[in-house]
Amino acid sequence: MEQMTWSLPEGTLIWDRTQHPEQGEVLYPFALEELLCRLVGEGNAAPIVHLWRHPRAFVMGLRDSRLPHAKEAKRWLEDQGYSVAVRNSGGAAVPLDMGVVNVSLILPKKQGQIDFRQDFETMYRLMRDALLSVTPDVTKGEVEGSYCPGDYDLSIGGRKFCGIAQRRQAHAFVVQAFVVVTGKGQIKAELAREFYRIAAEGSDGTSYPDVQENSMASLQELVGLNDEQQFIDAVKHTVRTHKLENGVTEDLGLRIPEEAQVLDMIASMKSRYGIEG
């Protein structure tokens, strides 16, 4: 296994919201992170690792929302009880449930930093190290046939369990990872595949992933990790052991945006990125 040294900024805080999962609008955590990213970029909040879950949601990428029948696919999902939204970060469609743990790094940009791949690399190393106690075999690289495919797909034995996306602002950025911890990866892949079948009808077939059911798997299926809390605790332990502790800086603490601000941001994101129907 490749050996790398890495660290998170001094004063990085952990906000674990996984024990109080979102029950309604899945855009809530994305709006929350948009506001937190602004605070971090302004120097008014410490860097944050945000963990959250949603019991039943489907999050589209911007390109997905432009498919010819995206509205019909959205209604199909909502009829089955899914909270459906378009996120403002990169990547493609992702199904969420309680077996999926979402991990976000909200960090300030370094002066002159232009290589966004380093940010993806930090998330990869965090995920890799958090899983060392159960497997040394986490690899990165696009998994053909997976949903939300990308260069920083994380997989074990050729089957993807984690995808990574990014949202960049002027002075800070958010790196978001969805990690399929428990459940059946095939069921999630089948849902994504059906979404694209409906949404992309009549398109040229090149503007969306060709999702294959056997491309995805959970950590439960891959390495026998049967408990989301075990994974969550491992992530938090890894964050604590990789924070820089040199020097003395003011601990700004966790600054939480007001509820009205989050709701306003949700409305703004729906207006800018959402689709009707």
C-alpha positions in Angstrom: 0.0 0.0 0.0 1.3 3.5 -0.9 2.4 5.5 2.1 1.5 9.1 2.3 1.6 11.8 4.9 -1.2 14.2 5.1 -3.0 16.5 7.5 -6.0 18.7 8.1 -5.7 22.4 9.1 -5.1 23.2 12.7 -8.3 23.7 14.6 -10.5 21.5 12.3 -13.7 20.7 14.1 -16.0 17.7 13.7 -19.8 18.1 13.4 -21.5 14.7 13.6 -25.2 15.0 12.7 -25.6 11.3 11.8 -27.6 10.6 14.9 -30.2 13.1 13.9 -30.7 12.4 10.2 -32.4 14.7 7.9 -36.1 13.8 7.7 -37.3 16.1 5.0 -35.6 18.3 2.4 -32.3 16.7 1.3 -31.1 20.1 0.2 -30.8 21.1 3.9 -27.3 19.7 4.4 -26.1 21.1 1.1 -27.4 24.6 2.0 -25.9 24.3 5.4 -22.5 23.5 3.9 -22.8 26.4 1.4 -23.2 28.8 4.3 -20.5 27.1 6.4 -18.1 27.3 3.5 -18.6 31.1 3.3 -17.9 31.4 7.0 -14.7 29.3 6.7 -13.6 31.3 3.6 -14.1 34.6 5.5 -12.1 33.4 8.4 -15.1 33.5 10.7 -15.3 29.8 11.4 -12.9 26.9 11.8 -12.5 24.2 9.2 -15.1 21.5 9.6 -15.7 17.9 9.0 -19.4 17.4 8.6 -21.1 14.0 8.8 -24.7 13.4 8.0 -27.3 10.9 6.7 -30.7 10.9 5.1 -33.2 8.1 5.3 -34.6 8.2 1.7 -33.3 10.7 -0.9 -32.0 11.0 -4.4 -29.6 13.7 -5.3 -29.0 14.7 -8.9 -26.0 16.4 -10.5 -26.4 19.5 -12.6 -26.0 17.5 -15.8 -28.7 15.0 -14.7 -31.1 17.8 -14.3 -30.7 18.8 -17.9 -31.7 15.3 -19.3 -34.9 15.5 -21.5 -37.2 13.8 -19.0 -35.6 14.7 -15.7 -38.9 16.1 -14.5 -40.7 12.8 -15.1 -37.9 10.9 -13.3 -38.1 13.3 -10.4 -41.8 12.7 -10.0 -41.3 8.9 -10.3 -38.9 9.1 -7.4 -41.1 11.4 -5.3 -44.0 9.1 -5.8 -41.9 6.4 -4.0 -41.2 8.7 -1.0 -37.8 10.1 -2.0 -36.7 13.6 -1.3 -35.2 14.7 -4.7 -32.9 17.6 -5.3 -30.2 19.0 -7.6 -26.9 19.7 -5.8 -24.6 22.5 -6.7 -21.4 20.4 -6.4 -20.0 18.3 -9.2 -20.8 14.7 -9.9 -23.9 12.8 -11.0 -26.9 11.2 -9.3 -26.6 9.5 -5.9 -29.2 7.5 -3.9 -29.1 8.0 -0.2 -30.4 6.0 2.8 -29.5 5.4 6.4 -26.7 3.0 5.2 -25.0 5.8 3.4 -22.7 8.1 5.4 -22.0 11.5 3.9 -18.6 13.0 4.9 -17.8 16.6 3.9 -14.5 18.5 4.4 -15.1 22.3 4.5 -11.7 23.9 4.3 -10.1 27.2 3.5 -8.2 27.6 0.2 -4.5 28.0 0.5 -3.1 31.2 -1.1 -2.3 30.4 -4.8 -3.9 27.0 -4.6 -5.2 25.9 -8.0 -4.9 22.2 -8.1 -8.3 20.9 -7.0 -7.1 17.3 -7.2 -5.2 17.8 -4.0 -8.5 18.3 -2.2 -9.9 15.1 -3.6 -6.6 13.4 -2.5 -7.1 14.6 1.0 -10.6 13.0 1.1 -9.2 9.8 -0.4 -6.5 9.6 2.3 -9.0 10.2 5.1 -11.3 7.4 3.8 -8.4 5.1 3.2 -6.9 5.6 6.7 -10.3 5.4 8.4 -10.8 1.9 6.9 -7.3 0.6 7.6 -8.5 -1.4 10.6 -10.8 -3.5 8.3 -9.0 -3.5 5.0 -5.8 -2.2 3.4 -7.3 -2.6 -0.1 -9.0 0.8 -0.8 -8.1 2.0 -4.2 -8.9 5.1 -6.2 -9.8 5.5 -9.9 -13.0 5.5 -12.0 -15.1 2.4 -11.7 -16.8 1.7 -15.0 -20.5 1.2 -14.8 -20.9 2.9 -11.4 -23.2 5.8 -10.6 -21.6 9.2 -10.1 -18.4 8.0 -11.8 -15.1 10.0 -11.5 -11.4 9.7 -11.2 -11.7 9.5 -7.4 -14.1 6.7 -7.1 -13.1 4.5 -4.1 -13.4 0.8 -4.5 -12.4 -2.6 -3.1 -11.9 -5.4 -5.5 -13.2 -3.4 -8.4 -16.5 -2.5 -6.8 -17.2 1.1 -5.9 -18.4 2.0 -2.4 -17.6 5.8 -2.3 -17.8 8.7 -4.7 -16.4 12.2 -4.2 -17.6 15.6 -5.5 -16.5 19.2 -4.8 -18.0 22.6 -4.5 -15.5 25.5 -4.7 -16.1 29.1 -3.5 -13.7 32.1 -3.8 -11.9 31.4 -0.5 -12.9 28.0 0.6 -14.2 24.7 -0.7 -16.3 21.6 0.2 -15.2 18.1 -0.7 -18.2 15.7 -0.3 -18.0 11.9 -0.1 -20.9 9.5 -0.1 -19.9 6.2 1.5 -22.1 3.2 1.1 -21.5 1.5 4.4 -24.4 -1.0 4.8 -27.1 -2.4 2.6 -26.9 -3.8 -1.0 -25.0 -1.7 -3.5 -26.9 -3.5 -6.4 -30.2 -2.1 -5.2 -28.9 1.5 -5.2 -27.3 0.9 -8.6 -30.6 -0.4 -10.0 -32.4 2.7 -8.7 -29.9 5.0 -10.4 -30.1 3.0 -13.6 -33.9 3.2 -13.7 -33.7 7.0 -13.0 -31.5 7.4 -16.1 -33.7 5.1 -18.2 -36.7 7.5 -17.5 -34.8 10.8 -17.5 -32.6 10.1 -20.6 -35.2 8.7 -22.9 -34.6 10.1 -26.4 -31.1 11.4 -25.6 -28.0 10.4 -27.4 -26.8 8.1 -24.5 -23.5 10.0 -24.0 -24.6 12.5 -21.4 -25.2 10.2 -18.5 -23.6 7.2 -16.8 -24.4 3.7 -18.1 -24.9 2.2 -14.6 -24.4 -1.5 -14.2 -25.9 -3.2 -11.2 -22.8 -5.2 -10.2 -20.5 -2.1 -10.1 -21.5 -0.9 -6.7 -21.2 -2.6 -3.3 -21.4 -1.6 0.4 -18.6 -2.0 2.9 -20.8 -4.5 4.6 -20.7 -6.6 1.4 -17.1 -6.0 0.6 -15.3 -6.3 4.0 -18.1 -7.3 6.5 -18.4 -3.8 8.1 -22.0 -4.2 9.5 -22.2 -1.0 11.6 -22.4 2.6 10.3 -21.4 3.8 13.8 -18.1 1.9 13.5 -17.3 3.7 10.3 -18.4 7.1 11.7 -16.2 6.6 14.8 -13.3 5.6 12.6 -13.6 8.7 10.5 -13.7 10.9 13.6 -10.7 9.2 15.1 -8.7 9.6 11.9 -9.6 13.3 11.7 -8.4 13.8 15.3 -5.1 12.1 14.6 -4.4 14.1 11.4 -5.1 17.7 12.6 -2.1 20.0 12.7 -1.3 21.0 16.3 1.6 23.4 15.7 1.5 26.9 16.9 -1.3 28.7 18.7 -4.5 30.0 17.0 -7.8 31.2 18.3 -10.4 28.5 18.4 -13.3 30.0 16.7 -15.6 27.1 17.6 -18.4 25.7 15.5 -20.5 28.5 14.2 -23.9 27.3 13.0 -25.9 29.3 10.5 -29.3 30.4 11.7 -32.3 28.4 10.5 -33.7 31.2 8.5 -30.4 31.5 6.6 -30.4 27.8 5.7 -34.0 28.0 4.5 -33.2 31.1 2.4 -30.2 29.2 0.9 -32.4 26.2 0.1 -34.8 28.5 -1.8 -31.9 30.1 -3.6 -30.5 26.8 -4.6 -33.8 25.5 -5.9 -34.3 28.7 -7.9 -30.9 28.4 -9.4 -30.4 24.7 -9.9 -33.7 23.0 -9.3 -36.2 21.6 -11.8 -40.0 21.8 -11.5 -42.3 18.9 -11.6 
